[in-house]
Amino acid sequence: MLPLVALVGRPNVGKSTLFNALTRSRDALVHDEPGVTRDRHYGVCRLNEARPFVVVDTGGIAGQEEGLAGATARQSRAAAGEADLVLFVVDGREGASSLDDDILQWLRKTARPVFLVVNKTDGLDSRTALAEFSRYGFADVFAVSSAHRQGLDELLAKVLAKLPADGDATILDDDPERVRIAFVGRPNVGKSTLVNRILGEERMIASEVAGTTRDSIATDLERDGRKYRLIDTAGIRRKSKVEQAVETFSIIKTLQSIEHAQVVVIMLDAAEGVTEQDASVLGAVLDAGRALVVAVNKWDGLSTYQREQVEALLSRKLAFVTWAEAVRISAKHGSGLRELFRAIHRAHASATRQFGTSEITKALEIAYEANPPPVVRGHIAKLRFAHPGGENPPTFVVHGSRLRTLSDTYKRYLENFFRKRFKLVGTPVRFVFKEGENPYKDKKNVLTDKQVAKRQRMIRHIKKRGK
């Protein structure tokens, strides 16, 4: 297993910027506003290909033990507790603070190796910046600028020399057998609570405050012999409600997570039903073509009458995604999780199924014979053969002639026919129609001299008969 390095410090000292610099990515959300990062965010540093290691970005420790600040601090402590090396990041421009003193006092109690990283030293005299923190008594102190990638080579060399050959960290691998699941929905519908319940630990910060999760956090899991990657995302609100730039970036990260996932679980609040914003989130999932499972959360808190009303509302509002399975769950108490994973497995199997050209063409022939396309301007479309065009979602390429005359109604008929024949559930189905081109379309028929003379004789003959 790869060794793990944790980035720890107070808010807004540049931990996420350093994380992105070490991992050569933009996975961590970066903004001038303090407290943007809240959950633990893992990545792999491969700046030295010979010895990669895992880096974990943490939220800033603000010196509070209650509310979101306290939950963020607990996440930071958990990261430091599992790390092989801790990088204590401070702000070289602002200098040492009492909060830095408190964090250092706590780090010394962890008995973990600690390096002091003085960030934001670009444009400053490095010796002056380091002198400010000399009272901390660190032997290993590094002046860096994460935003400009200054001083990282020296830091990296010392980190690699300090790390053990083998650590205890788990790494987010690229195993194709992992089922990538993204949990999306409006703020405060229970996405983080559900992920924590599945993992069996407080991996994500769950709070009744809407908008607690601001970044997309991926966690690997093995359950009942199968591998998963769970992606907790930020809640998506209407554009008119988005006021902060941080929330805009959070929405972008959520949309990227939907694209990366294989199965998307959209969570609905049973007490509120299906709102317009839920429909917008569903639209984003459909545009990405991802397999879909609807999880109706907080089901245990409803009465029998309320459940009947919610059922009627779901059947009416979700009529355009009738192929998606709806599961009733309680993220807080863990009820319905087995049914949820069964629905995820069925959706994933349908979305990634491999098809053969012969079976697709056979299904097309049966559908055509059972219900031929309507006649348009005296002509009828011909569906000749079909072949697979991709997976997730299943895509079928249909070849024929006059396919532009096919109506949307007939295309929906083909989709429903294929879905029923191949037992596809939980995934959209796409068709691509390609017409065969006329090989003589752009060719002009040039007559020979003999043909021209014959044509003129025929014209003269016709004129004589007319007289």
C-alpha positions as CSV (number, residue, x, y, z in Angstrom):
1,M,0.0,0.0,0.0
2,L,1.2,3.5,-0.7
3,P,2.3,5.8,2.2
4,L,0.0,8.7,3.1
5,V,0.8,12.4,3.7
6,A,-1.8,14.7,5.4
7,L,-2.0,18.4,4.8
8,V,-3.1,20.1,8.1
9,G,-3.4,23.8,9.1
10,R,-5.8,26.6,9.8
11,P,-8.3,27.8,7.2
12,N,-7.1,29.6,4.0
13,V,-3.4,28.9,4.3
14,G,-3.3,27.2,0.8
15,K,-3.6,23.5,1.7
16,S,-5.9,22.8,-1.3
17,T,-3.6,24.7,-3.6
18,L,-0.7,22.6,-2.4
19,F,-2.8,19.4,-2.8
20,N,-3.5,20.3,-6.5
21,A,0.2,21.1,-7.1
22,L,1.3,17.8,-5.6
23,T,-1.3,15.7,-7.5
24,R,-1.1,17.7,-10.7
25,S,-4.9,18.1,-10.7
26,R,-7.7,20.5,-10.0
27,D,-9.6,18.0,-7.8
28,A,-9.6,20.2,-4.7
29,L,-11.8,23.2,-4.7
30,V,-9.8,26.4,-4.3
31,H,-11.2,29.8,-3.4
32,D,-10.1,32.9,-1.4
33,E,-13.0,32.3,1.0
34,P,-11.9,30.5,4.2
35,G,-13.5,27.1,5.0
36,V,-14.1,25.9,1.4
37,T,-12.7,22.5,2.1
38,R,-14.5,20.5,4.7
39,D,-14.2,16.7,4.0
40,R,-11.1,14.7,3.5
41,H,-10.0,14.6,-0.2
42,Y,-7.5,12.0,-1.3
43,G,-5.2,12.1,-4.3
44,V,-1.9,10.5,-5.5
45,C,1.3,12.5,-5.9
46,R,3.3,11.1,-8.9
47,L,5.8,13.9,-9.3
48,N,8.4,11.2,-8.6
49,E,7.2,8.2,-10.6
50,A,9.5,5.8,-8.8
51,R,7.8,6.4,-5.4
52,P,4.2,7.8,-5.6
53,F,2.3,8.5,-2.4
54,V,-1.2,9.4,-1.3
55,V,-1.9,13.0,-0.3
56,V,-5.0,13.9,1.7
57,D,-6.3,17.5,1.8
58,T,-8.2,18.5,4.9
59,G,-10.4,21.4,6.0
60,G,-9.0,24.2,8.1
61,I,-8.9,23.8,11.9
62,A,-10.6,27.0,13.2
63,G,-10.3,26.2,16.9
64,Q,-14.0,25.4,17.4
65,E,-15.4,22.0,18.5
66,E,-19.1,22.5,17.6
67,G,-21.1,22.8,14.4
68,L,-19.5,22.5,10.9
69,A,-16.1,23.9,12.2
70,G,-15.9,21.1,14.8
71,A,-16.9,18.4,12.3
72,T,-14.2,19.8,9.9
73,A,-11.6,19.7,12.7
74,R,-12.5,16.1,13.4
75,Q,-12.0,15.2,9.8
76,S,-8.5,16.8,9.9
77,R,-7.6,14.9,13.1
78,A,-8.7,11.6,11.5
79,A,-6.5,12.3,8.5
80,A,-3.5,13.1,10.7
81,G,-4.1,10.0,12.7
82,E,-3.9,7.7,9.7
83,A,-1.0,9.5,8.0
84,D,2.7,8.5,7.8
85,L,3.7,12.1,7.6
86,V,2.0,15.4,8.4
87,L,2.7,18.6,6.5
88,F,1.8,21.5,8.8
89,V,0.9,24.3,6.4
90,V,1.1,28.0,7.6
91,D,0.7,31.4,5.9
92,G,4.1,33.1,5.3
93,R,2.5,36.4,4.6
94,E,0.3,36.6,7.8
95,G,2.9,35.0,10.0
96,A,2.3,32.8,13.1
97,S,-1.0,33.1,15.0
98,S,-2.4,31.7,18.2
99,L,-4.4,29.2,16.2
100,D,-1.2,27.9,14.6
101,D,0.2,27.5,18.1
102,D,-2.8,25.5,19.2
103,I,-2.6,23.2,16.1
104,L,1.1,22.7,16.7
105,Q,0.5,21.7,20.3
106,W,-2.1,19.1,19.1
107,L,0.2,17.8,16.4
108,R,3.0,17.1,18.9
109,K,0.6,14.9,20.9
110,T,-0.1,12.8,17.8
111,A,3.5,11.4,17.8
112,R,3.5,11.6,13.9
113,P,6.4,13.0,11.9
114,V,5.7,16.6,11.1
115,F,7.2,19.0,8.5
116,L,6.5,22.7,8.7
117,V,5.5,24.2,5.3
118,V,5.5,28.0,5.1
119,N,3.3,28.8,2.1
120,K,2.7,32.0,0.1
121,T,6.4,33.1,0.2
122,D,6.5,34.3,-3.4
123,G,7.8,37.8,-3.5
124,L,9.0,37.6,0.1
125,D,12.5,37.1,1.6
126,S,12.4,33.4,2.4
127,R,14.8,33.8,5.4
128,T,12.5,36.5,6.9
129,A,9.5,34.3,6.4
130,L,11.1,31.3,8.0
131,A,12.4,33.4,10.9
132,E,8.9,34.2,11.9
133,F,8.3,30.5,12.7
134,S,11.7,29.7,14.1
135,R,10.2,29.6,17.6
136,Y,8.3,26.4,16.7
137,G,11.6,24.6,16.8
138,F,11.2,22.5,13.6
139,A,14.3,21.0,12.0
140,D,12.6,20.6,8.7
141,V,11.1,23.9,7.5
142,F,10.2,24.6,3.8
143,A,9.4,27.9,2.2
144,V,7.1,27.3,-0.8
145,S,4.6,29.0,-3.0
146,S,2.0,26.4,-4.0
147,A,0.3,28.7,-6.5
148,H,3.6,29.2,-8.4
149,R,5.1,25.7,-7.7
150,Q,8.1,27.3,-6.0
151,G,10.1,25.2,-3.5
152,L,8.2,22.0,-4.1
153,D,11.2,20.0,-5.4
154,E,13.1,20.4,-2.1
155,L,9.9,19.6,-0.1
156,L,9.2,16.5,-2.3
157,A,12.8,15.2,-1.8
158,K,12.6,15.5,2.0
159,V,9.1,13.9,2.0
160,L,10.2,10.9,0.0
161,A,13.3,10.4,2.3
162,K,11.0,10.5,5.4
163,L,8.2,8.2,4.1
164,P,8.4,4.5,4.8
165,A,8.8,2.1,1.9
166,D,5.2,0.8,2.5
167,G,2.5,2.7,4.3
168,D,-1.0,1.8,5.4
169,A,-3.0,4.1,3.1
170,T,-5.6,3.0,0.7
171,I,-5.4,4.4,-2.8
172,L,-8.2,5.3,-5.2
173,D,-7.3,2.9,-8.0
174,D,-8.5,2.7,-11.5
175,D,-9.9,-0.8,-11.3
176,P,-12.4,-1.2,-14.2
177,E,-14.4,-3.6,-12.0
178,R,-15.4,-0.9,-9.6
179,V,-18.9,0.4,-10.0
180,R,-18.7,4.2,-9.9
181,I,-21.8,5.6,-8.1
182,A,-22.5,9.3,-7.8
183,F,-25.1,10.5,-5.2
184,V,-26.7,13.7,-6.4
185,G,-29.7,15.9,-5.5
186,R,-30.7,19.1,-3.9
187,P,-29.0,20.4,-0.7
188,N,-29.9,18.7,2.6
189,V,-31.6,15.6,1.2
190,G,-29.3,13.2,3.0
191,K,-26.5,12.4,0.5
192,S,-23.6,12.5,2.9
193,T,-25.7,10.7,5.6
194,L,-26.4,7.9,3.1
195,V,-22.7,7.6,2.1
196,N,-21.7,7.5,5.8
197,R,-24.3,4.8,6.5
198,I,-23.0,2.7,3.6
199,L,-19.4,3.1,4.7
200,G,-20.2,2.5,8.4
201,E,-18.1,5.6,9.5
202,E,-18.3,9.4,9.6
203,R,-16.4,9.7,6.3
204,M,-18.4,12.8,5.2
205,I,-19.6,15.7,7.2
206,A,-23.3,15.4,7.6
207,S,-25.3,18.3,8.9
208,E,-28.8,19.8,8.8
209,V,-27.3,23.0,7.4
210,A,-27.9,23.0,3.7
211,G,-24.8,23.2,1.5
212,T,-22.5,21.4,4.0
213,T,-20.8,19.4,1.2
214,R,-19.0,21.7,-1.2
215,D,-16.7,19.4,-3.1
216,S,-17.2,16.0,-4.8
217,I,-15.5,13.3,-2.5
218,A,-14.8,9.8,-3.8
219,T,-14.4,6.8,-1.5
220,D,-13.7,3.2,-2.4
221,L,-15.7,0.4,-0.8
222,E,-15.8,-3.4,-1.0
223,R,-19.2,-4.8,-0.1
224,D,-20.4,-8.4,-0.4
225,G,-17.4,-9.3,-2.7
226,R,-18.0,-6.4,-5.1
227,K,-16.0,-3.2,-5.5
228,Y,-17.5,0.3,-5.6
229,R,-16.5,3.9,-5.8
230,L,-18.9,6.2,-3.9
231,I,-18.9,9.8,-5.0
232,D,-20.7,12.2,-2.6
233,T,-21.5,15.5,-4.4
234,A,-22.6,19.0,-3.4
235,G,-26.3,19.8,-3.6
236,I,-27.5,21.5,-6.8
237,R,-29.8,24.5,-6.4
238,R,-31.6,26.7,-9.0
239,K,-29.4,29.3,-10.7
240,S,-31.4,32.1,-9.2
241,K,-30.5,30.8,-5.7
242,V,-26.7,30.5,-6.4
243,E,-25.1,33.6,-5.0
244,Q,-21.5,32.6,-4.2
245,A,-18.7,31.7,-6.6
246,V,-17.8,28.7,-4.5
247,E,-21.3,27.2,-5.0
248,T,-20.9,27.7,-8.8
249,F,-17.7,25.7,-8.7
250,S,-19.4,23.0,-6.5
251,I,-22.1,22.6,-9.2
252,I,-19.5,22.2,-11.9
253,K,-17.7,19.5,-9.8
254,T,-21.1,17.8,-9.4
255,L,-21.7,17.8,-13.1
256,Q,-18.2,16.4,-13.7
257,S,-18.9,13.6,-11.2
258,I,-22.1,12.7,-13.1
259,E,-20.1,12.4,-16.3
260,H,-17.5,10.2,-14.5
261,A,-20.0,7.9,-12.8
262,Q,-21.6,4.8,-14.3
263,V,-24.7,4.8,-12.1
264,V,-26.2,8.0,-10.6
265,V,-28.4,7.8,-7.5
266,I,-30.6,10.9,-7.3
267,M,-32.0,11.4,-3.8
268,L,-35.4,12.9,-3.2
269,D,-36.9,14.1,0.1
270,A,-40.0,12.1,0.7
271,A,-41.6,14.9,2.7
272,E,-41.1,17.4,-0.1
273,G,-41.8,15.2,-3.1
274,V,-40.4,16.0,-6.6
275,T,-39.5,19.6,-7.0
276,E,-38.6,21.6,-10.2
277,Q,-35.0,21.5,-9.0
278,D,-35.1,17.7,-8.8
279,A,-36.3,17.6,-12.4
280,S,-33.4,19.8,-13.4
281,V,-30.9,17.4,-11.8
282,L,-32.6,14.6,-13.6
283,G,-32.2,16.5,-16.8
284,A,-28.4,16.7,-16.2
285,V,-28.3,12.9,-15.6
286,L,-30.2,12.2,-18.8
287,D,-28.0,14.6,-20.8
288,A,-25.0,12.6,-19.6
289,G,-26.8,9.3,-20.5
290,R,-26.0,7.7,-17.2
291,A,-27.8,4.8,-15.5
292,L,-30.3,6.1,-12.9
293,V,-31.7,5.0,-9.6
294,V,-34.2,7.1,-7.7
295,A,-33.8,7.0,-3.9
296,V,-36.7,8.4,-1.9
297,N,-35.1,9.3,1.4
298,K,-36.8,9.9,4.9
299,W,-39.5,7.4,4.0
300,D,-39.7,6.1,7.6
301,G,-41.0,9.5,8.8
302,L,-44.2,9.4,6.8
303,S,-47.6,8.2,7.7
304,T,-49.6,5.8,5.5
305,Y,-51.6,8.6,4.0
306,Q,-48.5,10.7,3.3
307,R,-46.9,7.7,1.6
308,E,-49.9,7.2,-0.7
309,Q,-49.7,10.9,-1.7
310,V,-46.0,10.6,-2.4
311,E,-46.5,7.5,-4.5
312,A,-49.0,9.3,-6.6
313,L,-46.8,12.3,-7.0
314,L,-43.8,10.2,-8.0
315,S,-45.8,8.3,-10.6
316,R,-46.9,11.6,-12.1
317,K,-43.7,13.7,-11.9
318,L,-41.3,10.9,-12.9
319,A,-43.4,9.8,-15.9
320,F,-40.5,10.7,-18.3
321,V,-38.1,8.2,-16.5
322,T,-40.4,5.3,-15.9
323,W,-37.5,3.0,-16.7
324,A,-35.7,4.1,-13.6
325,E,-36.3,2.1,-10.4
326,A,-37.5,4.0,-7.3
327,V,-36.3,2.7,-3.9
328,R,-37.7,3.9,-0.6
329,I,-34.9,4.3,2.0
330,S,-33.9,5.9,5.3
331,A,-30.3,7.1,5.2
332,K,-30.4,7.8,8.9
333,H,-31.5,4.4,10.0
334,G,-30.1,2.3,7.1
335,S,-33.4,0.8,5.9
336,G,-33.8,0.0,2.2
337,L,-30.0,-0.2,1.5
338,R,-30.2,-3.8,0.3
339,E,-32.9,-2.9,-2.2
340,L,-30.9,0.2,-3.3
341,F,-27.8,-1.8,-4.1
342,R,-29.9,-4.4,-6.0
343,A,-31.4,-1.6,-8.1
344,I,-27.8,-0.2,-8.7
345,H,-26.6,-3.6,-9.8
346,R,-29.5,-4.0,-12.3
347,A,-29.0,-0.5,-13.7
348,H,-25.2,-1.1,-14.0
349,A,-25.7,-4.5,-15.7
350,S,-28.1,-3.0,-18.2
351,A,-26.0,0.1,-18.9
352,T,-22.8,-1.9,-19.5
353,R,-24.3,-4.9,-21.3
354,Q,-22.4,-6.1,-24.5
355,F,-24.6,-6.7,-27.6
356,G,-23.9,-8.5,-30.8
357,T,-24.9,-7.2,-34.3
358,S,-26.9,-10.3,-35.1
359,E,-29.2,-10.0,-32.1
360,I,-29.7,-6.3,-32.5
361,T,-30.6,-6.7,-36.2
362,K,-33.0,-9.6,-35.4
363,A,-34.7,-7.4,-32.8
364,L,-35.0,-4.6,-35.4
365,E,-36.6,-6.9,-37.9
366,I,-39.1,-8.2,-35.4
367,A,-40.0,-4.6,-34.4
368,Y,-40.3,-3.5,-38.0
369,E,-42.6,-6.4,-39.0
370,A,-44.8,-6.0,-35.9
371,N,-45.2,-2.3,-36.5
372,P,-43.9,-0.8,-39.7
373,P,-43.3,3.0,-39.9
374,P,-46.1,5.1,-41.3
375,V,-46.1,6.2,-45.0
376,V,-44.8,9.7,-45.5
377,R,-45.4,11.4,-48.9
378,G,-46.0,8.0,-50.5
379,H,-42.8,6.5,-49.1
380,I,-42.0,4.3,-46.2
381,A,-38.7,4.2,-44.2
382,K,-36.7,1.1,-44.6
383,L,-34.8,-0.3,-41.6
384,R,-32.1,-2.6,-43.0
385,F,-29.8,-3.6,-40.1
386,A,-28.4,-2.4,-36.8
387,H,-25.2,-2.7,-34.8
388,P,-24.0,-1.7,-31.3
389,G,-22.7,1.9,-31.0
390,G,-21.5,2.0,-27.4
391,E,-22.4,1.4,-23.8
392,N,-23.4,3.5,-20.8
393,P,-25.9,4.2,-22.2
394,P,-26.6,1.4,-24.6
395,T,-26.5,2.8,-28.1
396,F,-27.8,1.2,-31.3
397,V,-26.9,2.4,-34.7
398,V,-29.7,1.8,-37.3
399,H,-28.9,1.8,-41.0
400,G,-31.6,2.2,-43.7
401,S,-33.2,4.6,-46.1
402,R,-35.6,7.6,-45.7
403,L,-34.9,7.5,-42.0
404,R,-35.5,11.2,-41.7
405,T,-39.2,10.5,-42.1
406,L,-39.3,8.5,-38.8
407,S,-41.4,10.3,-36.2
408,D,-40.6,10.7,-32.6
409,T,-43.4,8.4,-31.7
410,Y,-41.9,5.6,-33.8
411,K,-38.5,6.2,-32.3
412,R,-40.0,5.9,-28.8
413,Y,-41.7,2.6,-30.0
414,L,-38.3,1.2,-31.0
415,E,-36.8,2.3,-27.7
416,N,-39.5,0.6,-25.6
417,F,-39.4,-2.5,-27.8
418,F,-35.6,-2.9,-27.3
419,R,-35.9,-2.1,-23.6
420,K,-38.5,-4.8,-23.2
421,R,-36.8,-7.4,-25.4
422,F,-33.4,-7.1,-23.8
423,K,-34.8,-6.4,-20.2
424,L,-33.0,-3.1,-19.9
425,V,-33.8,-1.3,-16.6
426,G,-32.4,1.8,-15.0
427,T,-30.6,3.1,-18.1
428,P,-31.5,5.3,-21.0
429,V,-31.4,3.8,-24.5
430,R,-30.1,5.8,-27.5
431,F,-30.6,5.3,-31.2
432,V,-28.4,6.7,-34.0
433,F,-30.0,6.6,-37.4
434,K,-27.8,6.6,-40.5
435,E,-29.1,6.7,-44.1
436,G,-27.3,5.0,-46.9
437,E,-26.2,7.7,-49.5
438,N,-27.1,7.5,-53.2
439,P,-23.8,6.8,-55.0
440,Y,-25.0,8.8,-58.0
441,K,-26.2,11.7,-56.0
442,D,-23.6,14.3,-57.1
443,K,-22.8,12.7,-60.5
444,K,-24.1,14.4,-63.7
445,N,-25.2,12.2,-66.5
446,V,-23.3,13.5,-69.6
447,L,-24.7,12.3,-72.9
448,T,-22.5,11.1,-75.8
449,D,-22.8,12.6,-79.3
450,K,-24.8,9.6,-80.4
451,Q,-27.2,10.0,-77.5
452,V,-27.6,13.7,-78.2
453,A,-28.4,13.0,-81.9
454,K,-30.9,10.4,-80.9
455,R,-32.6,12.7,-78.4
456,Q,-32.9,15.4,-81.0
457,R,-34.5,13.0,-83.5
458,M,-37.0,12.0,-80.9
459,I,-37.9,15.6,-80.2
460,R,-38.4,16.3,-84.0
461,H,-40.6,13.2,-84.3
462,I,-42.8,14.2,-81.4
463,K,-43.2,17.7,-82.8
464,K,-44.3,16.3,-86.3
465,R,-46.9,14.0,-84.6
466,G,-48.2,17.0,-82.8
467,K,-48.9,18.9,-86.0
